[in-house]
Amino acid sequence: MHMGKKRDRDGKAVSTTKTMWDEEEDAFWAGIMAELGPDPEMNADQVALREEERIKRAAEATAAYERRMLGEEEDDDEPEDFYASQASNLREVWTELWGDDLPPLLSGPSMTPTLQMFSVKVSVIREGLKWPLHVYGIVAVRDSVDHNRNIMFNRTRDNCQILTEKDSSLVLTGPSRAVIVLGPVTLEVELKLKGSNESEDKVLSFIAAGYDFHDYKDSRLMNRDYPSMLSTLEFTFAYVVRSVEATITVQVTEGSWPEDFHGQVTACTSSMGDKNFVLLDSGDDKVPVDPDGTVKLSRRVASVELAGELAVYVRAWQGAGDNTSEIVEGKVLFKPKKSTRSFGECDVGFCILYVSHG
């Protein structure tokens, strides 16, 4: 934390101790204001008033969050919690300027620091919520490459995901391109709980959180918790230095995938040790395979250090729940390349899979 002395407009000394929340807000607004730049239509007094109002709203939101964590009673008109306040502000500012269109895929290697998203899970529920949770909504990330949401999770009310205490991780379908770290990165969450009817739906998590990465010299794994009124979300991601984007495909080339075999496809990079991220997990359902043999992965993009390795694992089994049998596994190793695709074969007994990335 940073210490210092500051005086308000009446000349009274005020504390300038920066808490974790102040630093989160600084990172969040650094990204927003860097994109906005100065408003040519506003004079100095108007700019000062806008800044004063922003600081006031953030202070009220932070105070509300701290009171809730201490268990103190809140008024009905208490301001939203810290991250929800930022989410409201972000929606007003960012959406008005640039909208929410899906970003295009990057062409070619990035060779910059990137983020590899591993998982997003509901780690804590509160206010009397009970498992299972029927969840729908959006989880997305924005970086400075463009102004659009890079979607990681997106479900409608009629296609919600059921989370249990044992399995509370969201099934991620993105990001659709590498998250580039050339400046602050903003995480956005708007998740709802499905009730018996739409009027009884509740907001599970409403978050906008900025993260300003330091100039790390090495890749590293990170966990961040983001609390809101009804839950805490845990994000697990990796900061990957000098990295390239790998788009992974898996295709059955010999044999076929049996109807009664379930499957999982995961990947990991040498810089992250044995920490895998899921590309497909069919659970107790059958593996989705197109007529041409292409396995329909939930997500396909990985961030890999150019000097490292990418491993793709395929696991297949019969049975459901705790009654599984006939587990078979295969593995393919790749050395990332700047501009060409790499190929490999994975033999899981009943079929041969053609695995590629690039």
N, C-alpha and C positions, 0 to 999 in steps of 0.2 A: 504494500500500500504506500501511497505517497502522502507526505505531510507538508504543511505549509501554512502561511497566514494570509488571510484575505479579509477585506472589509466590505460590508454592504453599502448601499447608497446612503445610509444614515451614519456611516462612519463606525459602526459597531463591528468588532472582530467576530469573524465566523470561522468555523472549522473547515479546512480544505482536505481533511482526511478522505482518501478515495477508498471506498469499499469495493468489494467484488461487483456489486450491482452498478456502481458508478463506472467501473472499467468496462463492464458489459455494455452499458449504454453508450459510452464513448466510442467503442468499437462499432456498435450498430449505427450510430449517427455519422461516424466518420465515413462509412461506406455510402450512406444515403447522400450526405452533403457533398462528397467527392463527385458523385454522379450529377447532382443538381447544379453545383457551381453557384456563383452569385446571381441573384435575381436582379436584372437590370431595371425592373420596374419599381423596386423598393429602395427608399432612401435609408440613411443610416439609422434613423429613429425607428423605422418600421422593422428593419432587420433586428435591432436590439429588442423590440417588443416581441417579435416572433421567438427569439432565443429565450427570452424571459418566460414566455408561456410554455415553451417546451420543457424548460428546467422545472417549472412548477408542476406540470403534469407528471413528469418522471418522479419527482420527489413524493407526490401524493400516492402514486402507484407503489413506490418502494415502501412507504410507510404502511400502506394497507397490507402488503405482503408480510412485512415484519410483524405486524399485529396478529395476523392470522397464524403465523408460525409460533407465536407466543401463546396462542390460544385465547387471545382477547376477543371480546364480542365486537362485531362490526355493525354499523348502521346499514340500513337497506340501500342507501345511496352511496355507499363506500366505493371509491374508484376501483377499477380493475387491478389485478395483480400486475407485477412489473412487466413480464413478458407479454401479457395480453394487451397492456397499454401500448407497448412497442408494435405489436401486431396491428392494432387499430391504426396507429400513425402510419405504419408502412403501407397498409392497404390504401389509405387516403392519398398518400404522396406518390407511391410507385405505380400503382395501377392507373391512376389518372394520367401519368406521363407516358407509360410504356405498355400497359396492358399485361395480360397473363398468357400470351401465346407460348407454345412449346418452342424451345430453342432448336436451331438446326444442329446436326451433328458436325463436329469439327472435322476438317479434312487434313490429313497428315499428322505427324507427331507433334506433341506440344513441347517436350523437352523443358518443362518448367515444373515447379512444385505443384502437386495436385493432391486432392483428397480422395481416399478410397473409403467409401461408406460400407461398413460391415453390417450394422444392425440398428434398428430403432425398436425399443421395447417399452412397454408400460411396466415400470419397476415398482411403483407405489400407487395404490388407490386410496382415497379418503372420502370423508363426508358420507359414510355409510354405504358406499358402492360395494357390490358383491360380484364375484366371478360367476359365470362367464360374462364377458362384455361383448356386445354386438357393435362393432366400430366401423364408421365410414368417414370419408373426408379426404384431406390432402396433406401430404408432407412434401416439401420442396426445398430446394436450395438455389440461391442466386450468387453469381460471382460477377467479376468485372468484365468478362468476355462479352456478354450482352446483358440486356435488361430483363430477360424473361425468366420465368420459373423453369427450373430443371427438375421435373417431377420424379419423386422416388416412390410415392404411394398415392394412389388415387382410386377411391371406391365410392360408388353411389349408394344411396340408402337401400336400394333393393339388391345390392351386391355386397353387403357388409362382411367384414371378417370377424369371426368369433374367436376372441382371445380367452384363454384360460389361465389360471394361476400357474399351471405347469408350463404352458407355452403362450407367453404374452408378447412375443415379437411380431411386428408387422411383416407381412410378406411384401418385400420391396420389389418394385418393377423398374427401378431406375437407380441412379440417374442415367439419362440416355446418352450423355457424353461425359467425358472427364470433367471434374470440378477443378477449375484452374485457380491457383492461389497467386494472383498478381496484385491482390489488395484484400480488403475485408470481404468475408464470406457471410451471407445471411441465411440462416435457417428459418423456414416458415412452416408452421403447423396449424391446421384447423381441423381437428378431429371431433366427431360427435358420437354420442351413444344413441343407438336406436331404441326408442320406447315402443309401447304397445300401439301408439299412433304418433304421427309426426309432431303433434302439439306437445307430446311428452318427451321428445328427444332432448338430450342435455349436451352441453359443450364439455367434452372430456379434456381437451387441451387446445389452447389458443395462444400461440407463441410466435414471436419474431425475435430472434437472438443473433446479434452480430458477433463474429469471431475474427479478431485481427491477429493473424499468425505472425510470430516473430521470424526472423531469418534463421530458421533452424538449419544446422549443417547436416543433420542425419535424419533419416526416416524414423517415425515414432508412432506408436499406437496411443490413442487418447480415448477417454470416456468423459462425457459431459452430461450432467443431470439438469433438466429444465422443469421446475415445478410450476404447476398452475393450480387452480382451485380444487379440482377433483382428482388430479393425478400428478405423477412425476414421470417424464419421459427420459429414458437413458439412451443417448446416442453413442455408438462406438464407431470410430473412424480412424484412419491413419493419414498422417501427413507424409507424403512420399516425395523425396527430393529427386531432381534430374530424371523425371519420369516421362514415359510415353503412354498413350492410350492404346489399350488392346481390346479389340472387339472379338468376342469368342463365339464360335459356332460349333455345334455338335450334330453329326449326321450318321445314321445307320447305313453302312455300305454293304455289309454282308450279313445274311440272316435277318432276323426281325426281333423287335422287342415284344416279348410275350405279354398278353393281356393281363395275366395274373401276377406280373412282377411290378413292384413299385420302384421308384428311383430317386436318386439325389445327385446333383452335379454341384461341386464346390471348387473353389480355386484359392490359391494362396501365393504369395510372393516370398522370395528368400529373405527379404528385409524384415518381414513380419513373423518369421519363425513358423510355428504350426498354427497360426491364427487364420482360419479359413473364412471366406465369405460365400454365401449361398447364391448360386445361379439358378437352381431349380430344386424344389423339394416337393414331390408329388404326395407326400404323406401316405394316407391309406387309399389314395386315388391312383388311377393308371397314369403312366407317363404320357404326356401329350406329344404325339409324333405326326408330322404332316405326311401326306401321301408319298412325297419324295424322300422320306426318311429323316428329314430335319427335325431334331428334338426342339420343341418350343420352350426355350429357356425363359424364365421370368425376367431375368436381366442378363446383359451380355458384355457390359463394359467393365474393364479393370484398369487400374493404374499400376504400372510396373516400372521399377528403376531400370534404366537402360543397361546398367552394369549388373543387374540381378537376374533372377529366373522366375518364370511363371509356371506353376504346377496346376493342372486340371485333374480333378478326381471324379470318377464315376462309381457310384455304389448302387447295387440292385438287390432287392430282397422280395421274398414272398411272405404272405401273412399280414396281419394288421395289429396295431397296438403293441402289446408286449409279446404277442405270439408270432414272432417273425422267425423265418428260417431261410436256408439257401442264400445266405448273403455272399455276393460276389463283388469284387472291387477291381478297378483298373486305374491307371495313372499315366499322364502324359506330361513331359517336361519340355519347356520352351525357353530359348534365349531370345529376349525381345530384340527386334530390329527396327530401324528408323522408318523404313519406307516399304518393306515387303512383308507378305504374309508367311507365317510358318505353319507347318502341318505335322500331324502325328496320328498314330493309330492306337486305339485302346481296345483290347480284347477282354470282354466280360463273359466269355464262354458261349452264350447263346447268340451273340452277335458281335460284329466288329464295328467300332465307332470311329468315324473320321473327325478329328478335332483340329480346328484351326484357329489362329488369332492373327490380328494385324490391324 
